[in-house]
Amino acid sequence: MKKKRILSAVAITTLSMALLTGCGGKTADDNRDSNEVDALVSEYGYQWADASAPILNEKGAQELSFNIYSSKNASALDYNDMKIMQDLFESTNVFVSWENVSESVYSQQKNLILGNADNRPDAIYHAGMSSGEIIKYAKRKVLLPISDYLEYMPNFADILEKRPDIKNQLINVEDGKIYSLPRVEEMGLLQHPNLLFLNKAWAIKAIEAGAVSGIAATDVKDGLALNVDQMEAMLRYFKENDMNGNGDAADERPMNFVYNNWQGNQCDLYGMFGINDNLEHRVVIDGKVTYTVLDERFKDATNFIAKWVSDGLIDKVSFEQSQDNFLANGKGLELYGAFYWWESETVVSNPENYICCAPLIGPNGDQTICVSNNPEISTGEVIIFADTPNVEVLLTYLDRYYDPLISAQINYGPIGIVYEEEPDSNGMLVQKEVPEGITSDELRLQNAPLGIIYLSDYAWNNVVNMEPRARLRLERLNAYATPYVSDNVVPCPNLQFTMDELNTISNYETNINDYIRTNLIDWLLKGGVTDSAWNTFQNDLNGKTHLLDVKDVYQAAYDRYISEN
């Protein structure tokens, strides 16, 4: 690989007059000269139609290269050294030199890279481009309009044709073009990032002690549906007794979560009052963008939860701990009576000691859970610069990432390291046993670049087996989460905005979120919200914070999205 890297660098210099002249100075609106593609075909064997064949011939492998800039996880190998990237070179003959930096370095350099026309890479992977940034740099002719080159991207073009919902989450409203490549991983896991787990042995002790009425010890199994009175009595028993038997009745943590974390957060508690809350407090109900904080039931729920906090039934540490602290405290001696998280297996040392509960039943009989806006379709993952030479070759190369067989390896790791060399009896990839001394997460992060992929129903049914823990979580969600959400409630998808709409969001949304967050944490930790404070809060949301203006922007964007699907 090092030899080829040196050769390609020299070749790019010497070939600039022969083939690349006229590409570097082009803007996104210029039509690509078909003679340039013809030259790539004749000189370097460039082809894009047969996804099983190399994209370039051996000469192209030696003389053409691309530089892609990318942030990476601290645990990951340098992308140049990853087996999947080396395998891709062998199968495509397209050489990519990866420049990896940390996520923090990228966040610092992002604007500098985009603004420096004299020293840019050919593309940015893990670009994290927002709608506003795409509009801004598309107008400046910095970004390549990828949708002008779909004939060279058979996989991506097929996705856009079959999935207008994906297409409509990518299109730039200002000119109707696509300027970024997406990541699509659809497993049905992200919409409900919380599950309620309960310590089975502790629950049985509370029942047998007569502290909880209406249920028997034999009821304590997966799917248990507790009403708020039963849960409150159980949590109180956990708090007042030495449940883990270590002689300290004060170290038990009745209920725990990580406040405002993307997973395992407080939002499901609002489901006791029939509210499908999430971290943005924004959800779509009957086709209308709805803010949960405008609902009177939100006040009642907040006051109810605040009382549990005041009574010590919800551990106050939940509001200040990091995800890492939460996970560390779950290991070893059992401290958690109940907790919200993605899965119990990553939280506690003995997950078999915990059951997965149905959502809590509220004082008025409501039983629902949060509907998160965590997207399974991530836009802005990869951008290509408008002056990138031989861009058709690069796009065809990146298009291979959307082949399900490649997507699985980009997302989890390569065949031979993460997946068995031979498929199972159904012809599908199956994961190898994780080596001793390393977790599945560590193995994945070391060997998978993540980023642009397409893993949807077809892939899970025909190409790759879900990893066991994903299957387990999906089974739990299907049993104990999704049945409790009405069909008329859906997440707010990725939406594309006009520049005027983006200006409205930019002017007001951060202040709105800060205002809600400041008041909510104060209420939850200090006993609740008074009627007068609630009325002031509502008046401010409807007035000086401009929440209704922001709500109208989201509604207009959502209406466009629906009308085009």
C-alpha positions in Angstrom: 0.0 0.0 0.0 2.8 2.5 0.8 4.4 1.8 -2.6 1.2 2.5 -4.4 0.6 5.7 -2.4 4.0 7.1 -3.6 3.4 6.1 -7.2 0.0 7.7 -7.2 1.2 11.0 -5.8 3.9 11.2 -8.5 1.5 10.2 -11.2 -1.1 12.8 -10.2 1.5 15.5 -10.7 2.7 14.2 -14.1 -0.8 13.6 -15.4 -2.2 17.0 -14.6 -1.8 18.4 -18.1 -2.7 15.1 -19.8 -6.0 14.4 -18.2 -6.9 16.6 -15.2 -6.6 20.0 -16.8 -10.0 21.6 -16.7 -11.3 19.7 -13.7 -9.7 21.5 -10.9 -11.1 24.9 -11.9 -14.6 23.7 -12.5 -17.4 24.8 -10.3 -20.4 22.8 -9.2 -22.6 24.3 -12.0 -20.2 23.4 -14.9 -21.2 20.5 -17.1 -18.6 17.8 -17.0 -16.9 17.3 -20.4 -17.9 13.8 -21.6 -14.5 13.6 -23.2 -13.0 13.4 -19.7 -15.0 10.4 -18.8 -14.1 8.8 -22.2 -10.5 9.4 -21.4 -10.9 7.7 -18.0 -12.5 4.8 -19.8 -9.9 4.4 -22.5 -6.8 5.2 -20.4 -7.7 3.6 -17.1 -10.4 1.1 -17.8 -13.0 3.1 -15.8 -16.3 1.3 -15.5 -19.3 1.8 -13.2 -21.9 -0.7 -14.5 -20.6 -4.0 -13.1 -20.4 -3.7 -9.3 -18.5 -7.0 -9.1 -15.7 -5.9 -11.3 -12.8 -3.4 -10.6 -13.6 0.2 -11.3 -10.1 0.9 -12.8 -7.5 -1.2 -14.5 -4.0 -1.7 -13.1 -2.7 1.5 -14.6 -5.5 3.4 -12.9 -4.7 1.7 -9.6 -1.1 3.0 -9.9 -1.7 6.4 -11.3 -4.9 7.8 -9.8 -5.6 8.5 -6.2 -7.9 10.4 -3.9 -7.4 12.1 -0.6 -10.3 11.8 1.9 -10.2 13.6 5.2 -12.1 12.0 8.1 -12.5 12.1 11.8 -12.4 8.7 13.5 -13.1 7.1 16.9 -10.0 7.1 19.2 -10.2 3.3 19.3 -10.2 2.8 15.6 -7.2 1.8 13.5 -6.0 4.3 11.0 -8.3 3.8 8.0 -5.3 3.2 5.7 -4.5 0.2 7.8 -8.0 -1.2 8.1 -8.5 -4.5 6.3 -11.9 -3.4 4.8 -10.2 -0.5 3.2 -7.4 -2.6 1.8 -10.0 -5.1 0.6 -11.8 -2.4 -1.2 -8.7 -1.3 -3.0 -8.1 -4.9 -4.1 -11.6 -5.2 -5.5 -11.9 -1.7 -7.1 -8.3 -0.7 -7.9 -9.3 2.8 -6.6 -6.6 4.1 -4.2 -7.7 6.3 -1.4 -5.3 8.0 1.0 -7.1 8.6 4.3 -6.2 11.5 6.5 -7.6 10.7 10.0 -8.0 13.2 12.8 -9.9 13.1 16.1 -13.4 14.4 16.3 -12.3 17.4 18.3 -9.7 18.3 15.7 -12.2 18.0 12.9 -14.7 20.3 14.7 -11.9 22.9 14.9 -10.7 22.5 11.3 -14.1 22.0 9.5 -14.7 25.6 8.6 -11.1 26.2 7.7 -11.1 23.2 5.3 -14.4 24.3 3.7 -13.1 27.9 3.3 -9.6 27.1 1.9 -9.9 26.6 -1.8 -6.2 26.1 -2.2 -5.7 23.2 0.1 -8.7 21.0 0.3 -9.0 17.2 0.3 -11.1 15.6 -2.4 -13.9 14.7 0.1 -14.7 14.7 3.7 -16.0 11.5 5.4 -18.0 11.7 8.6 -18.6 15.3 7.5 -21.5 16.0 9.8 -22.9 18.7 7.4 -26.1 20.4 8.5 -28.8 21.6 6.1 -27.6 25.2 6.6 -24.0 24.4 5.9 -24.9 22.5 2.7 -27.0 25.4 1.4 -24.3 27.9 2.3 -21.4 26.0 0.6 -23.6 24.9 -2.3 -24.3 28.5 -3.1 -20.6 29.2 -3.1 -20.0 26.4 -5.6 -17.8 24.6 -3.0 -19.7 21.3 -3.0 -20.2 18.9 -5.8 -23.9 18.4 -6.8 -23.8 14.6 -6.4 -27.2 14.2 -8.0 -25.7 15.3 -11.3 -23.6 12.2 -11.4 -26.1 9.4 -10.5 -25.4 7.5 -13.7 -22.0 6.6 -12.2 -23.6 5.5 -8.9 -25.9 2.5 -9.6 -26.4 1.5 -6.0 -27.2 5.0 -4.7 -29.4 5.8 -7.7 -31.4 2.6 -7.0 -31.8 3.6 -3.4 -33.1 7.1 -4.4 -35.5 5.6 -6.9 -37.0 3.0 -4.5 -36.9 5.2 -1.4 -38.3 8.7 -2.0 -38.4 9.2 1.7 -34.6 9.0 1.7 -34.3 11.2 -1.3 -36.5 13.9 0.2 -34.3 14.0 3.3 -31.3 14.8 1.2 -32.5 17.3 -1.4 -31.4 20.9 -1.0 -34.6 22.9 -1.0 -32.9 25.9 -2.6 -32.0 24.2 -5.9 -33.4 20.6 -5.7 -30.0 18.9 -5.8 -28.2 16.5 -3.5 -24.8 17.5 -2.1 -24.1 14.8 0.4 -24.2 11.1 0.9 -26.2 9.5 3.7 -25.8 6.8 6.2 -28.9 4.4 6.4 -29.0 1.8 9.1 -32.6 0.8 9.6 -33.1 -1.7 12.4 -36.0 -0.1 14.2 -33.8 0.4 17.3 -33.3 4.2 17.6 -36.9 5.4 17.9 -37.2 4.1 21.4 -33.8 4.5 23.1 -35.1 3.6 26.6 -36.2 0.3 28.2 -37.1 -0.1 31.8 -35.2 -2.8 33.7 -36.1 -4.0 37.2 -34.1 -5.9 39.7 -35.9 -9.2 39.9 -34.7 -10.4 43.3 -35.3 -7.0 44.9 -38.8 -6.9 43.4 -39.7 -10.3 44.8 -38.4 -9.3 48.2 -40.6 -6.2 48.2 -43.7 -8.3 47.2 -43.1 -11.0 49.7 -42.6 -8.4 52.4 -46.1 -7.1 51.6 -44.8 -3.7 50.4 -46.4 -4.0 47.0 -50.0 -5.0 46.4 -51.8 -6.4 43.4 -48.9 -8.6 42.0 -47.4 -11.9 43.0 -43.8 -13.0 43.0 -44.6 -15.2 40.0 -45.5 -12.1 38.0 -42.0 -10.8 38.2 -40.8 -11.6 34.7 -40.2 -9.9 31.4 -43.2 -7.8 30.3 -44.3 -6.9 33.8 -46.6 -3.9 33.7 -46.5 -1.9 37.0 -48.8 1.0 37.8 -47.3 4.0 39.4 -48.5 3.1 42.9 -46.8 -0.3 42.6 -43.6 1.1 41.2 -43.6 3.8 43.9 -44.1 1.3 46.7 -41.3 -0.9 45.2 -38.8 2.0 44.9 -39.6 3.1 48.4 -38.9 -0.4 49.7 -35.6 -0.5 47.8 -34.6 2.9 49.3 -35.4 1.9 52.9 -33.8 -1.6 53.0 -30.4 -3.1 52.5 -31.3 -4.8 49.3 -27.8 -5.9 48.3 -27.0 -7.2 51.8 -23.7 -5.3 52.3 -24.8 -3.8 55.6 -25.3 -0.3 54.2 -29.0 0.5 53.6 -28.0 3.9 52.0 -26.1 2.8 48.9 -29.1 1.4 47.0 -30.2 3.5 44.1 -33.9 2.8 43.6 -34.3 4.3 40.1 -31.5 5.6 37.8 -31.0 7.0 34.4 -28.8 9.6 32.6 -30.6 12.9 32.3 -30.9 14.2 28.7 -28.7 11.4 27.4 -29.5 10.1 23.9 -30.3 6.8 25.5 -31.5 5.7 29.0 -32.9 9.2 29.7 -35.9 10.5 31.7 -38.4 10.9 28.8 -40.2 7.6 29.2 -41.4 8.7 32.7 -43.6 11.3 30.9 -45.4 8.4 29.2 -47.1 7.8 32.5 -49.2 10.8 31.6 -49.8 9.9 28.0 -47.0 12.1 26.6 -44.6 10.8 23.9 -41.8 13.0 25.0 -38.2 13.1 23.7 -35.1 15.3 24.2 -36.3 17.9 21.7 -39.8 17.8 23.2 -40.9 17.7 19.5 -42.9 14.9 17.9 -45.4 14.5 15.0 -48.9 13.6 16.1 -51.6 13.2 13.4 -49.3 14.9 10.9 -48.8 18.0 13.1 -45.5 19.0 14.6 -46.2 19.1 18.3 -44.2 20.4 21.3 -44.8 18.4 24.4 -43.9 21.3 26.7 -47.1 23.1 25.5 -49.2 20.3 26.9 -50.8 20.8 30.3 -50.1 17.2 31.1 -46.4 18.0 30.9 -46.8 20.1 34.1 -48.6 17.2 35.9 -45.9 14.7 34.8 -43.1 17.0 35.9 -44.6 17.5 39.3 -45.1 13.8 39.7 -41.6 12.9 38.7 -40.2 15.8 40.9 -41.9 14.2 43.9 -40.1 10.9 43.3 -36.9 12.8 43.1 -37.6 14.7 46.4 -38.5 11.4 48.1 -35.2 9.8 47.0 -36.9 7.2 44.8 -35.1 8.6 41.8 -31.4 9.0 42.5 -30.5 12.7 42.2 -27.2 11.5 40.7 -29.2 10.7 37.6 -29.3 14.4 36.8 -25.6 15.0 36.9 -23.8 11.8 36.1 -22.2 11.0 32.7 -23.0 7.9 30.7 -19.6 6.5 31.7 -20.3 7.0 35.4 -23.7 5.4 35.1 -22.2 2.3 33.4 -19.3 2.0 35.9 -21.7 2.2 38.9 -23.8 -0.6 37.5 -20.9 -3.1 37.7 -20.0 -5.3 40.6 -22.1 -5.0 43.7 -25.7 -4.5 42.7 -26.9 -0.9 43.4 -29.7 -0.4 40.9 -33.2 -1.3 41.7 -34.6 0.0 38.4 -33.0 1.8 35.5 -33.6 3.0 32.0 -31.2 2.1 29.2 -30.7 0.7 25.8 -30.0 -2.8 27.1 -29.3 -4.3 30.5 -26.3 -6.3 29.3 -24.1 -3.2 29.1 -25.1 -1.8 32.4 -24.9 -4.5 35.1 -22.6 -7.4 35.7 -25.5 -9.9 36.1 -28.2 -8.9 33.5 -30.0 -12.2 34.2 -31.0 -10.6 37.6 -33.0 -7.9 35.8 -36.3 -8.2 33.9 -37.5 -5.9 31.1 -40.7 -4.2 32.0 -43.6 -2.8 29.9 -44.0 1.0 30.2 -45.3 2.2 33.6 -49.1 2.8 33.8 -49.8 6.3 35.0 -52.4 7.6 37.5 -55.0 8.1 34.8 -54.3 4.8 33.1 -52.0 6.1 30.4 -49.2 3.8 29.2 -46.9 5.0 26.5 -43.2 5.8 25.9 -41.0 8.3 24.2 -40.6 8.5 20.5 -37.1 9.7 19.8 -36.0 11.8 16.8 -32.8 9.8 16.6 -32.6 9.3 12.9 -31.9 6.0 11.2 -31.1 8.0 8.1 -28.2 10.4 8.7 -27.7 13.1 6.1 -24.5 15.1 5.5 -22.2 12.1 6.1 -19.9 12.6 3.1 -19.3 15.6 0.9 -17.2 15.9 -2.3 -15.6 19.2 -3.3 -16.6 20.6 -6.6 -13.1 20.9 -8.0 -12.2 17.3 -7.3 -10.5 15.7 -10.4 -11.8 12.5 -11.8 -14.8 12.8 -9.5 -16.8 10.1 -11.4 -14.3 7.5 -10.3 -14.5 8.6 -6.7 -18.3 8.6 -6.7 -18.3 5.1 -8.2 -15.9 4.0 -5.5 -18.1 5.5 -2.7 -21.1 3.9 -4.3 -19.7 0.5 -3.6 -20.2 1.3 0.1 -24.0 1.0 -0.5 -23.7 -2.6 -1.5 -25.1 -4.5 1.5 -22.2 -6.9 1.6 -19.8 -3.9 1.8 -22.1 -1.9 4.1 -22.0 -4.7 6.7 -18.2 -4.6 6.8 -18.0 -0.8 6.8 -20.4 -0.8 9.8 -19.2 -3.8 11.8 -15.8 -4.9 10.5 -14.4 -7.1 7.7 -14.9 -10.7 6.7 -12.1 -12.7 8.3 -12.0 -10.5 11.5 -15.6 -9.8 12.5 -17.4 -12.1 10.0 -16.8 -15.7 9.2 -15.1 -16.4 5.9 -18.0 -18.7 4.9 -21.6 -17.5 5.0 -24.2 -19.5 6.9 -26.6 -22.0 5.3 -28.8 -19.1 4.1 -25.8 -17.5 2.3 -25.7 -14.7 4.9 -22.8 -13.2 6.8 -22.5 -14.4 10.3 -20.3 -12.9 13.0 -17.4 -14.8 14.5 -17.0 -15.4 18.2 -15.5 -12.3 19.8 -11.9 -13.0 20.9 -11.2 -13.2 24.6 -10.1 -10.0 26.3 -12.0 -7.7 24.0 -15.7 -6.6 23.8 -17.8 -6.7 20.6 -17.9 -2.9 20.7 -14.1 -2.7 20.9 -13.6 -5.1 18.1 -16.1 -3.2 16.0 -14.6 0.2 16.7 -11.1 -1.0 15.9 -12.0 -2.5 12.5 -15.0 -0.6 11.1 -14.9 3.0 9.8 -18.7 3.3 10.0 -20.0 6.1 7.9 -22.0 5.7 4.7 -23.9 2.5 4.4 -27.3 1.1 3.4 -28.5 -1.6 5.7 -32.3 -2.0 5.5 -34.8 -4.8 5.4 -33.3 -6.5 2.3 -29.8 -6.7 3.9 -31.1 -8.1 7.2 -33.2 -10.7 5.4 -30.8 -11.7 2.7 -27.2 -10.6 3.3 -26.2 -10.2 6.9 -27.4 -11.6 10.2 -28.0 -9.0 12.9 -25.6 -9.2 15.7 -27.1 -11.2 18.6 -27.5 -8.2 21.0 -29.3 -6.2 18.2 -31.7 -9.1 17.7 -32.4 -9.3 21.4 -33.0 -5.6 21.7 -35.4 -5.7 18.7 -37.3 -8.5 20.3 -37.6 -6.5 23.5 -38.8 -3.4 21.6 -41.3 -5.4 19.7 -42.7 -6.9 22.9 -42.4 -4.1 25.4 -42.1 -0.8 23.6 -43.6 -0.4 20.1 -47.0 -1.8 21.0 -47.5 1.0 23.4 -47.1 3.8 20.9 -50.1 4.9 18.8 -49.9 4.8 15.0 -50.6 8.5 14.8 -47.4 9.4 16.7 -44.1 9.3 14.7 -40.6 10.8 15.0 -39.8 14.1 13.3 -37.6 13.0 10.3 -34.6 14.8 8.9 -36.1 17.9 7.3 -34.7 20.2 4.6 -35.2 23.9 5.1 -35.1 27.0 3.0 -32.5 29.7 4.0 -35.2 31.9 5.5 -36.4 28.9 7.6 -32.9 28.2 8.7 -32.5 31.7 9.8 -35.5 31.5 11.9 -34.2 28.3 13.5 -30.8 29.8 14.0 -32.2 32.9 15.6 -34.4 31.3 18.1 -34.0 27.5 18.6 -30.9 27.5 20.8 -32.5 30.0 23.2 -35.7 28.0 23.3 -33.9 24.8 24.2 -31.9 26.6 26.9 -35.0 28.1 28.3 -36.8 24.8 28.5 -33.8 22.9 29.8 -33.1 25.5 32.6 -36.6 25.5 33.8 -37.1 21.8 33.6 -34.0 20.8 35.6 -34.9 23.4 38.2 -38.5 22.0 38.6 -37.4 18.3 38.7 -34.8 18.9 41.3 -36.7 21.4 43.5 -40.1 19.8 44.0 -42.0 20.7 40.9 -43.5 23.7 39.2 -46.2 26.1 40.6 -49.2 27.2 38.6 -47.9 30.7 38.4 -44.4 29.5 37.2 -46.1 27.3 34.6 -48.2 30.1 33.3 -45.2 32.3 32.9 -43.4 29.5 31.2 -46.3 29.1 28.7 -46.5 32.8 28.1 -42.8 33.0 27.3 -42.9 29.9 25.0 -45.8 31.4 23.1 -44.3 34.9 23.1 -40.8 36.1 23.6 -39.0 32.8 22.8 -40.7 32.5 19.4 -41.4 28.8 19.8 -44.5 29.1 17.6 -42.4 30.6 14.8 -40.0 27.7 15.0 -42.9 25.3 15.2 -44.3 26.8 12.0 -41.0 26.3 10.3 -40.8 22.6 11.2 -44.5 22.2 10.1 -43.8 23.8 6.7 -40.7 21.6 6.2 -42.6 18.5 7.3 -45.5 19.3 5.0 -43.1 19.5 2.0 -41.5 16.2 3.1 -44.9 14.4 3.2 -46.2 15.9 0.0 -43.1 14.6 -1.9 -43.1 11.0 -0.5 
